[in-house]
């Protein structure tokens, strides 16, 4: 059994090829964190250290924000029920483009009598890739002292929101207004307890304990908006929302304990992997267990022991359906279908008929005639990566279909154009940011535009951008071995590739140069794309397939570098992503994660922490909205995107509607058809009147043909006669027409 997170990839400084730069986004809102410590940039609490610090954070199921309203100065907490969401605009009756949860509903605010806007401030301590502590200090003149502060440990999934008070008089307020405040019997652990009913009819349980040796505190109602503690104290107060008496009893049994952080580890053996969340806690509860809320993809992969800790108590998340309360101090999740068999080529390159091989040979020769230098963008790590990766795929295709000399020539030319990147010499080269600890484009430092290259300089999209370069390098090393070229290229340029991987997916805190797991969110089971940009609706992910592509790229680099732990981490991440994306992003009939009015979209679009939106950042066009979750097509695509989902998505949006699409998105769509109707995909790409405009610098006809053929789309005899329609994709669906003739119009197939 291989343990995956016990050691860093490397502890060496980034190579000197990366100039050192100091990022302009300040980290001034972190307290007692050494300047040399790399900090997370893409985590759930980023809004708390950017700009005004007033945007929200989402721990799921709760959200919160720093409220500077003088009447409610402190950290406000909210939870939205499904009926509070706003939906719109309508595409058709009962069908909407987006839904969003309300912001600014101040259900409960943790504050203190001593807090005043202008003299009190919020700072963050103990930042990790899974948690942070948000503290409000009453007096800036005493900043950093151990007195006069309120600290909230923020951990994803926490069942209680807890405020630790040090020498303050707590003020618990509500912008919704208290309808009723009842003092309830203390818990069996002697914890003070109140039941709060708000004017919106919602119920919250409030608990408090003084730990300073003085008398236990009482609360006095100040009007109908605030509860004032009976004295200055040191201790804690915590709240939890409940919807039934049974859930209230569950809350009472677990009150008094709360998480301060979450650590994780994982192991793999064969095609099975497991990962464990261990919740570090403070305090104590009646039964000794923490109350935490699990998302749907956690529950479906719980180990038998963890499953026994389920309670059946539900609260809604913002964009990932209902969460269930779990009483346990740790969880273990099991993945039984790791992609261990996936490598560079589907099915290892077998299952090619003589006809398919010949047709692909002809096409790949044409594809490799392109001017590589002309199609590789020297000013974008994203677009250059896409083009380089596709050139590498074409070289791999040539080798797979029996053209080693063509592959060798293409590989030499690919290396020539890739050299400027792996030697860090494109127009916007990469720099090592000594402020946050990461590898970023120099575009911002040269142009002053933080949005250049999709915001790479501010840590947007690194898993997208760098995944393509890691993938390209992995194919080069593999082909060098297959073609007998020796390890020279690998030995020279592997430090560049390893540094890219460290930036995105450093697995261990002992790497002093890169933050841990910058992009991937272990709790949500996928990565977040947004970096150092304030966002009203939190982090977002808009390309599930490119997230998976980084996992594949890391896996392949682990293979060629013989790093079993890296390959194992990638395998487990890919399995986690597949489970998460198929629960939340790919929405089939019967999936109740999202409102039914939104589910009709079948997925696609942008998923924020607080909003799901059927659109893209670059255009509200249907092939963009769904195509961005299909590209690039790789050996991992059929693992991620199941045939049944692909069929539903196609029937909803593309059946009979692709005739007017005449750009590169057309090949993306028909490439994806291979996941469920590989013959239709093959016939599209093999047609005599294929329009070259249907592929772009980042795609190629020969690569799509190869994958369609390897998935069974070009069986014996396809070149010579009509085929009575048979299912080609392990589903019980039929082809879109009764017969397909490759010499006819494959758009009718």
VOGU-3710 file (C-alpha; in Angstrom, 3 decimals, decimal comma):
1> xxxxxxxxxx> 0,000/0,000/0,000  1,432/3,378/-1,043  0,924/6,372/1,253  0,482/9,519/-0,799  0,919/12,645/1,304  3,842/11,790/3,570  6,541/13,706/1,716  6,972/16,680/-0,617  7,849/16,320/-4,285  10,931/18,386/-3,591
11> xxxxxxxxxx> 12,282/20,772/-0,963  14,727/22,483/-3,323  14,304/26,152/-4,262  12,714/26,764/-7,665  15,370/26,651/-10,401  17,167/29,894/-11,200  15,457/30,018/-14,602  12,481/31,518/-12,750  13,290/35,140/-11,818  12,160/36,187/-8,359
21> xxxxxxxxxx> 9,337/38,727/-8,114  7,363/40,103/-5,181  3,632/39,943/-5,875  1,779/43,265/-5,424  -1,281/41,738/-3,711  -0,572/42,299/-0,049  -0,682/39,564/2,581  -0,968/42,157/5,346  -4,128/40,610/6,801  -2,262/37,549/8,039
31> xxxxxxxxxx> -1,007/37,752/11,592  1,889/35,836/13,123  2,669/34,134/9,803  6,353/34,365/8,777  6,915/36,307/5,564  8,645/33,288/4,030  5,637/30,975/4,504  3,815/30,147/1,243  0,120/30,966/1,547  -2,973/29,453/-0,085
41> xxxxxxxxxx> -4,422/31,510/-2,917  -7,401/29,485/-4,186  -9,183/28,418/-1,010  -12,625/29,113/0,448  -11,441/31,969/2,655  -9,581/34,065/0,051  -12,122/36,907/0,253  -11,172/37,453/3,889  -7,692/38,695/3,011  -8,441/40,648/-0,171
51> xxxxxxxxxx> -9,415/44,285/-0,633  -12,069/45,326/1,894  -12,305/41,807/3,439  -16,107/42,121/3,353  -16,902/39,450/0,771  -18,147/36,074/1,934  -16,642/32,749/2,861  -18,422/29,415/2,468  -17,674/26,597/4,883  -20,721/24,550/3,777
61> xxxxxxxxxx> -23,412/24,422/4,874  -22,855/27,894/6,384  -21,567/31,076/4,832  -20,278/34,157/6,586  -18,668/37,562/6,166  -17,081/40,371/8,102  -19,987/42,691/8,856  -18,923/46,318/9,413  -22,422/47,606/10,123  -22,073/49,461/13,479
71> xxxxxxxxxx> -25,226/47,704/14,717  -23,807/44,272/13,895  -20,058/44,695/13,836  -18,455/41,267/13,807  -18,579/38,073/11,772  -22,055/37,314/10,462  -23,335/33,836/9,726  -26,076/32,778/7,343  -27,629/29,625/5,975  -29,981/29,604/2,998
81> xxxxxxxxxx> -32,726/27,031/2,534  -33,553/25,966/-1,036  -36,753/28,058/-1,096  -34,690/31,218/-0,546  -32,800/30,919/-3,819  -33,358/33,243/-6,743  -33,749/31,587/-10,154  -33,597/33,083/-13,594  -33,847/34,106/-16,317  -36,215/31,608/-17,869
91> xxxxxxxxxx> -35,136/29,754/-20,988  -38,589/28,227/-21,181  -41,343/27,641/-18,636  -39,789/25,804/-15,715  -36,268/26,115/-17,139  -33,715/28,698/-15,937  -30,153/29,714/-16,681  -28,917/30,143/-13,121  -29,734/30,015/-9,465  -28,126/31,987/-6,670
101> xxxxxxxxxx> -28,330/31,939/-2,908  -29,108/35,166/-1,022  -26,253/37,252/0,321  -26,361/39,471/3,375  -29,013/37,648/5,424  -27,534/38,258/8,854  -28,982/35,405/10,880  -26,426/35,539/13,685  -23,451/37,831/14,193  -20,650/37,115/16,613
111> xxxxxxxxxx> -19,453/40,437/17,980  -18,436/42,147/21,193  -19,387/45,308/23,056  -15,766/46,458/22,661  -15,766/46,238/18,852  -15,892/49,524/16,972  -15,510/50,188/13,272  -12,260/52,051/12,738  -10,455/50,820/15,842  -11,143/47,085/15,501
121> xxxxxxxxxx> -9,842/44,940/12,662  -9,871/41,393/11,339  -6,745/39,325/10,780  -6,191/35,700/9,838  -4,022/33,176/11,637  -3,185/29,486/11,229  -3,841/29,362/7,453  -3,804/25,913/5,860  -5,199/24,504/2,643  -8,271/23,269/4,575
131> xxxxxxxxxx> -8,884/25,886/7,289  -8,083/29,267/8,787  -8,781/31,193/11,966  -10,462/34,580/11,486  -9,927/36,908/14,404  -11,325/40,340/15,199  -9,147/42,366/17,526  -10,878/45,022/19,587  -8,043/47,526/19,565  -5,491/47,880/16,793
141> xxxxxxxxxx> -3,086/49,335/19,334  -2,978/45,926/21,007  -2,877/43,889/17,817  -1,347/40,500/18,261  -1,802/40,371/22,006  -3,532/37,432/23,609  -6,343/39,594/24,994  -9,368/41,461/23,667  -9,940/39,291/20,638  -12,555/37,011/19,096
151> xxxxxxxxxx> -11,390/34,147/16,900  -13,523/31,906/14,671  -11,885/28,660/13,511  -13,252/28,109/9,988  -13,315/24,529/8,735  -15,308/23,206/5,799  -18,272/21,101/6,865  -18,342/22,330/10,455  -21,679/21,738/12,168  -21,229/24,593/14,650
161> xxxxxxxxxx> -19,902/28,069/13,990  -17,825/28,823/17,062  -16,357/32,071/18,339  -13,574/31,943/20,913  -13,576/35,035/23,137  -10,605/36,341/25,056  -11,362/39,084/27,610  -14,375/40,471/25,767  -18,038/41,035/26,504  -19,796/39,043/23,801
171> xxxxxxxxxx> -22,559/40,630/21,752  -24,611/38,137/19,695  -26,885/39,968/17,277  -29,230/39,280/14,376  -30,224/41,411/11,432  -33,222/39,125/10,945  -34,327/40,005/14,525  -34,948/37,660/17,421  -38,580/36,651/17,653  -38,010/34,541/20,747
181> xxxxxxxxxx> -35,047/33,716/22,973  -35,476/30,790/25,383  -33,003/29,765/28,071  -32,845/25,978/27,878  -31,448/23,452/30,377  -27,675/23,155/30,344  -26,192/20,212/28,466  -24,912/17,184/30,358  -21,460/18,753/30,084  -22,668/21,918/31,822
191> xxxxxxxxxx> -22,770/24,005/28,654  -25,056/27,045/28,756  -27,800/26,744/26,157  -30,417/28,935/24,453  -32,951/28,385/21,694  -33,207/31,270/19,236  -36,167/31,766/16,937  -35,715/34,457/14,304  -38,388/36,510/12,576  -37,975/34,401/9,446
201> xxxxxxxxxx> -39,191/31,431/11,482  -35,780/29,709/11,514  -34,355/28,152/14,675  -30,777/28,306/15,892  -29,235/26,777/18,996  -26,809/28,963/20,967  -24,299/27,577/23,452  -21,696/29,327/25,598  -19,078/28,461/28,165  -16,720/30,609/30,227
211> xxxxxxxxxx> -13,329/28,966/30,739  -11,696/31,669/32,848  -12,821/30,368/36,255  -15,503/32,999/36,728  -19,259/32,474/36,849  -20,959/31,207/33,715  -22,306/33,985/31,558  -25,920/34,897/30,980  -27,315/36,860/28,055  -29,597/39,861/28,291
221> xxxxxxxxxx> -31,773/40,758/25,330  -31,075/44,286/24,089  -34,221/45,214/22,198  -34,902/42,460/19,678  -31,612/42,491/17,799  -28,836/41,653/20,266  -27,893/39,469/23,214  -25,319/40,989/25,587  -23,159/38,752/27,770  -23,390/39,367/31,507
231> xxxxxxxxxx> -19,668/40,031/31,852  -16,321/40,218/30,123  -15,150/36,633/29,808  -12,794/34,194/28,189  -14,455/31,172/26,649  -16,556/30,428/23,605  -20,004/30,739/22,087  -21,323/28,660/19,210  -24,442/28,351/17,089  -25,983/25,695/14,895
241> xxxxxxxxxx> -29,151/25,803/12,829  -31,781/23,104/13,274  -35,068/22,293/11,601  -36,649/19,597/13,815  -36,631/18,661/17,525  -34,678/15,528/16,639  -31,923/17,608/15,063  -31,929/19,924/18,074  -31,290/16,892/20,299  -28,441/15,851/17,997
251> xxxxxxxxxx> -26,964/19,328/18,290  -27,209/19,262/22,085  -25,359/15,940/22,221  -22,465/17,283/20,158  -22,290/20,888/21,431  -19,131/22,049/23,145  -16,736/20,486/20,631  -15,678/22,135/17,397  -13,041/21,599/14,689  -10,014/23,847/14,351
261> xxxxxxxxxx> -8,549/22,326/11,199  -8,739/19,261/9,022  -5,780/17,114/8,040  -5,834/14,376/5,439  -3,847/11,471/4,154  -4,434/8,829/1,570  -3,162/5,527/0,306  -3,607/3,362/-2,767  -3,253/-0,331/-3,444  -3,954/-1,581/-6,920
271> xxxxxxxxxx> -7,047/0,130/-8,260  -8,425/0,935/-4,794  -7,673/4,116/-2,898  -8,806/5,572/0,387  -8,449/8,955/1,984  -9,153/10,084/5,526  -10,154/13,426/6,957  -9,064/13,899/10,556  -10,742/16,844/12,253  -8,589/18,410/14,945
281> xxxxxxxxxx> -10,884/19,672/17,680  -11,123/21,754/20,800  -13,665/21,426/23,549  -15,711/18,391/24,450  -19,204/17,133/23,725  -21,553/14,779/25,530  -20,685/11,840/23,309  -17,141/12,930/22,448  -17,793/13,331/18,724  -17,752/16,291/16,416
291> xxxxxxxxxx> -20,816/17,294/14,424  -19,754/17,747/10,804  -21,745/17,937/7,566  -20,824/15,770/4,575  -21,500/16,417/0,910  -23,174/13,844/-1,323  -19,951/12,603/-2,896  -18,474/11,979/0,551  -21,472/9,937/1,645  -21,500/7,776/-1,474
301> xxxxxxxxxx> -17,869/6,805/-0,837  -17,909/6,479/2,973  -16,181/3,460/4,437  -18,543/1,132/6,341  -17,286/2,467/9,668  -17,787/6,094/8,678  -21,206/5,325/7,226  -22,306/4,160/10,677  -21,746/7,725/11,922  -24,411/9,162/9,602
311> xxxxxxxxxx> -27,336/10,768/11,407  -29,916/11,458/8,698  -30,048/15,149/9,676  -29,917/17,348/6,572  -29,053/20,949/5,755  -28,786/22,328/2,244  -25,501/23,426/0,773  -25,444/26,363/-1,590  -24,709/24,595/-4,903  -24,073/20,922/-4,070
321> xxxxxxxxxx> -27,401/19,690/-2,792  -28,260/18,464/0,680  -25,557/17,798/3,258  -25,918/15,203/5,994  -24,727/15,546/9,599  -22,118/13,003/10,660  -21,035/12,376/14,261  -17,362/11,455/14,046  -13,909/12,906/14,585  -12,635/11,480/11,307
331> xxxxxxxxxx> -14,048/10,220/8,021  -12,659/7,675/5,598  -13,720/7,596/1,958  -12,978/4,731/-0,425  -12,580/4,827/-4,211  -12,742/1,378/-5,814  -12,149/2,317/-9,444  -8,910/4,229/-9,721  -7,819/4,887/-13,318  -4,748/2,699/-12,978
341> xxxxxxxxxx> -5,186/1,224/-16,461  -5,312/4,623/-18,163  -2,127/5,719/-19,865  -1,380/7,815/-22,950  -3,621/6,008/-25,453  -7,062/4,466/-25,038  -6,846/0,659/-24,939  -3,092/0,922/-25,350  -3,534/1,689/-29,057  -5,013/-1,673/-29,954
351> xxxxxxxxxx> -8,305/-2,329/-31,790  -7,395/-0,494/-35,000  -8,655/-2,003/-38,254  -6,507/-1,796/-41,352  -8,859/0,747/-42,895  -8,888/2,971/-39,795  -5,124/2,761/-39,510  -4,687/3,830/-43,116  -7,116/6,727/-42,867  -5,485/7,999/-39,685
361> xxxxxxxxxx> -2,028/7,657/-41,226  -3,081/9,864/-44,111  -4,624/12,463/-41,841  -1,881/12,632/-39,223  0,688/13,314/-41,924  -1,388/16,316/-42,923  -1,823/17,476/-39,334  1,910/17,327/-38,676  2,634/19,525/-41,711  1,383/22,553/-39,833
371> xxxxxxxxxx> 3,784/25,346/-38,922  4,216/24,663/-35,215  5,786/28,020/-34,495  2,832/29,822/-36,055  0,171/28,043/-34,013  1,819/28,247/-30,576  0,943/31,510/-28,827  4,066/32,902/-27,107  2,003/35,261/-24,914  -0,344/32,775/-23,281
381> xxxxxxxxxx> 0,503/29,833/-21,079  -3,030/28,565/-21,683  -3,261/28,785/-25,476  0,361/27,752/-25,989  -0,218/24,748/-23,766  -3,294/23,655/-25,712  -1,462/23,859/-29,039  1,680/22,143/-27,762  -0,352/19,349/-26,210  -2,205/18,720/-29,447
391> xxxxxxxxxx> 1,008/18,640/-31,458  2,282/16,077/-28,965  -0,934/14,084/-29,434  -0,356/14,095/-33,196  3,169/12,756/-32,716  1,766/10,068/-30,441  -0,907/9,282/-33,027  1,714/8,851/-35,745  3,657/6,395/-33,612  0,479/4,508/-32,639
401> xxxxxxxxxx> -0,636/3,969/-36,247  2,771/2,709/-37,330  4,573/5,811/-38,599  7,663/5,996/-36,364  9,628/8,192/-38,774  6,762/10,683/-38,999  6,503/10,631/-35,219  10,247/11,164/-34,866  10,238/14,143/-37,223  7,222/15,679/-35,517
411> xxxxxxxxxx> 8,791/15,120/-32,099  11,960/16,933/-33,131  9,979/19,914/-34,368  7,814/19,853/-31,243  10,889/19,971/-29,040  12,196/22,922/-31,031  9,074/25,016/-30,419  8,621/23,768/-26,836  12,189/24,721/-25,923  11,386/28,406/-25,466
421> xxxxxxxxxx> 8,815/27,394/-22,849  10,765/24,785/-20,890  13,701/27,184/-20,908  11,280/29,893/-19,742  11,813/32,229/-22,708  8,335/33,043/-24,097  7,192/36,656/-24,269  5,585/36,361/-20,836  7,881/34,033/-18,926  7,192/32,545/-15,519
431> xxxxxxxxxx> 8,505/34,068/-12,319  8,673/32,733/-8,794  6,525/34,901/-6,545  8,341/35,294/-3,226  5,308/36,923/-1,589  2,685/34,170/-1,863  5,000/31,340/-2,893  4,061/30,299/-6,410  4,874/30,223/-10,098  3,098/32,977/-12,048
441> xxxxxxxxxx> 3,207/34,598/-15,457  5,216/37,784/-15,809  2,372/39,252/-17,888  1,040/41,365/-15,032  4,490/42,663/-14,101  5,051/43,705/-17,716  1,611/45,064/-18,600  -0,053/45,994/-15,306  -3,127/44,019/-16,366  -4,060/41,407/-13,721
451> xxxxxxxxxx> -6,495/39,760/-16,138  -3,896/39,033/-18,833  -3,781/35,346/-19,781  -6,940/34,680/-17,761  -5,392/36,056/-14,574  -2,490/33,608/-14,388  -0,332/36,214/-12,628  -2,916/36,318/-9,823  -3,113/32,511/-9,588  -6,173/31,921/-11,758
461> xxxxxxxxxx> -6,385/28,653/-13,701  -2,929/27,256/-12,970  -4,229/23,673/-13,070  -5,610/24,376/-16,554  -2,561/26,168/-17,923  0,236/24,055/-16,513  -1,583/20,775/-17,071  -1,160/21,151/-20,829  2,585/21,709/-20,508  3,040/18,778/-18,135
471> xxxxxxxxxx> 1,041/16,616/-20,546  3,187/17,699/-23,505  6,371/16,948/-21,611  5,069/13,524/-20,558  4,367/12,566/-24,182  7,824/13,769/-25,228  9,526/11,616/-22,598  7,364/8,616/-23,481  8,082/8,950/-27,207  11,779/9,433/-26,531
481> xxxxxxxxxx> 11,745/6,058/-24,823  9,632/4,375/-27,509  11,775/5,778/-30,308  15,044/5,059/-28,549  16,054/8,705/-28,233  17,420/8,377/-24,726  16,710/10,342/-21,517  18,559/13,522/-22,470  15,482/15,713/-22,834  14,017/14,454/-19,572
491> xxxxxxxxxx> 17,242/15,007/-17,659  17,547/18,558/-18,940  13,992/19,813/-18,579  12,359/17,803/-15,810  13,127/20,530/-13,190  10,882/22,929/-15,130  7,993/20,454/-15,257  8,358/19,419/-11,631  8,203/23,068/-10,574  4,914/23,474/-12,446
501> xxxxxxxxxx> 3,494/20,455/-10,626  4,714/21,764/-7,271  2,936/25,050/-7,892  -0,431/23,371/-8,494  -0,254/20,221/-6,396  2,534/20,318/-3,806  1,441/17,527/-1,441  3,227/18,464/1,772  3,803/21,329/4,184  7,555/20,643/4,231
511> xxxxxxxxxx> 7,868/22,264/0,806  8,827/25,751/1,964  8,470/27,295/-1,488  4,927/26,387/-2,569  1,603/26,326/-0,771  0,024/22,921/-0,263  -2,464/21,737/-2,910  -3,093/25,188/-4,328  -5,928/24,273/-6,678  -7,460/21,009/-5,495
521> xxxxxxxxxx> -10,049/21,215/-2,715  -10,140/17,930/-0,817  -13,497/18,728/0,747  -15,267/19,512/-2,527  -13,472/16,858/-4,545  -12,375/19,177/-7,351  -10,227/22,247/-7,943  -11,114/25,931/-7,845  -9,958/28,183/-10,672  -10,150/31,623/-9,085
531> xxxxxxxxxx> -7,045/32,960/-7,338  -6,301/36,362/-5,816  -9,476/38,061/-6,995  -12,305/39,162/-4,734  -15,547/37,414/-5,664  -19,077/38,072/-4,449  -20,092/34,433/-5,027  -16,865/32,804/-3,949  -14,556/30,481/-5,805  -15,579/28,933/-9,113
541> xxxxxxxxxx> -14,787/26,094/-11,471  -15,757/26,371/-15,125  -13,949/23,469/-16,823  -14,324/20,086/-15,174  -12,563/18,354/-18,053  -9,464/20,539/-17,810  -9,380/19,880/-14,077  -9,349/16,162/-14,853  -6,730/16,865/-17,507  -4,316/18,183/-14,892
551> xxxxxxxxxx> -4,848/14,989/-12,912  -4,090/12,919/-16,007  -1,032/15,041/-16,798  0,357/14,568/-13,288  -0,365/10,836/-13,537  1,504/10,552/-16,840  4,465/12,512/-15,494  4,493/10,158/-12,529  4,666/7,275/-14,996  7,541/8,610/-17,090
561> xxxxxxxxxx> 9,474/9,793/-14,028  8,830/6,523/-12,167  7,334/8,409/-9,214  4,770/5,986/-7,847  3,505/8,347/-5,143  2,832/11,083/-7,699  0,985/8,683/-9,961  -0,987/7,390/-6,987  -1,982/10,896/-5,903  -3,118/11,637/-9,436
571> xxxxxxxxxx> -5,113/8,402/-9,668  -6,941/9,177/-6,432  -7,567/12,809/-7,415  -8,998/11,673/-10,735  -11,344/9,254/-8,967  -12,434/11,964/-6,536  -13,031/14,385/-9,393  -15,009/11,848/-11,385  -17,297/11,214/-8,416  -17,669/14,916/-7,635
581> xxxxxxxxxx> -18,228/16,088/-11,207  -20,762/13,370/-11,926  -22,661/14,358/-8,808  -22,619/18,147/-9,182  -21,525/19,161/-12,706  -22,972/16,474/-15,000  -26,675/16,466/-14,274  -28,642/13,463/-15,462  -32,336/12,788/-15,086  -33,016/11,861/-11,476
591> xxxxxxxxxx> -30,140/13,906/-10,051  -31,622/16,142/-7,331  -28,493/18,147/-6,507  -29,754/21,340/-8,140  -33,190/22,924/-8,432  -35,157/21,055/-11,140  -35,501/24,260/-13,157  -31,689/24,428/-13,420  -31,129/20,678/-13,771  -32,805/20,775/-17,182
601> xxxxxxxxxx> -29,573/22,322/-18,481  -27,819/18,978/-17,930  -24,798/20,703/-16,449  -22,303/22,886/-18,237  -21,429/26,438/-17,267  -19,780/27,903/-14,181  -20,164/26,554/-10,663  -19,429/29,002/-7,880  -19,593/28,382/-4,161  -22,799/30,431/-4,031
611> xxxxxxxxxx> -24,202/30,249/-7,559  -24,562/27,914/-10,535  -24,716/29,683/-13,888  -25,283/28,117/-17,302  -22,867/30,380/-19,139  -19,140/30,990/-19,635  -16,791/33,882/-19,044  -16,168/34,151/-22,795  -19,625/33,936/-24,314  -23,165/32,771/-23,762
621> xxxxxxxxxx> -23,113/30,264/-26,632  -24,271/26,715/-26,044  -21,270/24,981/-27,613  -19,000/27,058/-25,368  -21,069/26,358/-22,255  -20,902/22,590/-22,671  -17,793/22,268/-24,815  -15,579/23,790/-22,120  -16,457/20,729/-20,014  -15,469/18,360/-22,864
631> xxxxxxxxxx> -12,009/19,565/-23,843  -9,360/18,341/-24,246  -10,284/14,847/-25,386  -7,751/12,460/-23,842  -7,467/8,897/-22,646  -9,181/10,056/-19,434  -12,279/11,494/-21,128  -14,303/8,247/-21,255  -13,415/7,658/-17,581  -14,807/11,069/-16,625
641> xxxxxxxxxx> -17,782/11,459/-18,943  -20,061/8,420/-18,947  -22,000/7,412/-22,070  -25,430/7,823/-20,485  -24,701/11,398/-19,423  -23,170/12,300/-22,782  -26,287/10,982/-24,529  -28,654/13,051/-22,378  -26,552/16,164/-22,837  -26,449/15,681/-26,618
651> xxxxxxxxxx> -30,182/15,040/-26,881  -30,938/18,181/-24,882  -28,678/20,626/-26,670  -27,153/19,300/-29,888  -29,345/16,707/-31,568  -30,130/18,164/-34,998  -28,662/21,535/-33,994  -25,007/21,401/-35,050  -25,451/22,455/-38,672  -24,749/26,122/-37,991
661> xxxxxxxxxx> -21,598/25,467/-35,937  -18,641/25,967/-38,238  -15,718/26,638/-35,931  -13,403/24,552/-33,756  -16,121/23,809/-31,231  -17,726/21,454/-33,746  -14,835/19,019/-33,480  -14,955/19,238/-29,680  -18,632/18,265/-29,722  -18,246/15,409/-32,186
671> xxxxxxxxxx> -15,088/14,209/-30,464  -17,161/13,852/-27,306  -19,747/11,807/-29,232  -17,150/9,008/-29,218  -17,911/8,492/-25,509  -21,319/7,070/-26,396  -21,585/6,682/-30,172  -18,026/6,152/-31,420  -19,207/5,180/-34,908  -21,034/8,487/-35,325
681> xxxxxxxxxx> -17,904/10,288/-34,164  -15,717/8,347/-36,604  -18,058/8,977/-39,518  -18,082/12,692/-38,793  -14,295/12,997/-38,818  -13,775/10,572/-41,705  -16,198/12,285/-44,081  -14,768/13,405/-47,432  -16,157/16,932/-47,108  -14,683/17,587/-43,678
691> xxxxxxxxxx> -14,179/21,325/-43,148  -10,720/22,175/-41,717  -12,338/25,101/-39,877  -13,920/22,544/-37,542  -10,570/22,015/-35,830  -8,388/24,661/-34,211  -4,778/25,075/-33,133  -5,590/23,051/-30,031  -7,367/20,143/-31,754  -6,713/17,884/-34,719
701> xxxxxxxxxx> -8,759/15,633/-36,916  -6,349/12,693/-36,671  -6,433/12,654/-32,858  -10,227/12,578/-32,807  -10,231/9,836/-35,445  -7,790/7,761/-33,422  -9,871/7,953/-30,263  -13,150/7,236/-32,028  -11,552/4,199/-33,674  -10,050/2,926/-30,420
711> xxxxxxxxxx> -13,465/3,186/-28,773  -14,910/0,947/-31,494  -16,086/3,498/-34,025  -14,352/2,047/-37,106  -14,986/-1,706/-37,176  -14,150/-4,031/-40,062  -16,111/-3,220/-43,210  -17,104/0,314/-42,325  -15,579/1,519/-45,588  -17,741/-0,581/-47,851
721> xxxxxxxxxx> -21,369/-0,912/-46,862  -24,304/0,390/-44,886  -24,570/-0,583/-41,282  -27,800/-1,609/-39,705  -27,737/0,476/-36,577  -26,370/-1,217/-33,489  -25,503/0,289/-30,165  -21,836/1,256/-30,082  -21,436/2,732/-26,607  -22,438/0,227/-23,936
731> xxxxxxxxxx> -25,839/1,869/-23,623  -29,144/0,750/-25,026  -29,460/3,830/-27,200  -29,652/3,728/-30,992  -27,774/5,771/-33,523  -29,511/9,028/-34,486  -30,555/7,422/-37,795  -31,448/3,870/-38,727  -28,442/3,504/-41,001  -25,104/5,235/-41,353
741> xxxxxxxxx> -23,063/5,352/-44,552  -19,656/6,952/-44,228  -19,785/8,041/-47,873  -23,104/9,755/-47,326  -23,675/12,631/-44,965  -22,384/11,652/-41,516  -24,195/14,616/-39,997  -27,302/12,476/-40,501  -25,774/9,623/-38,466
//
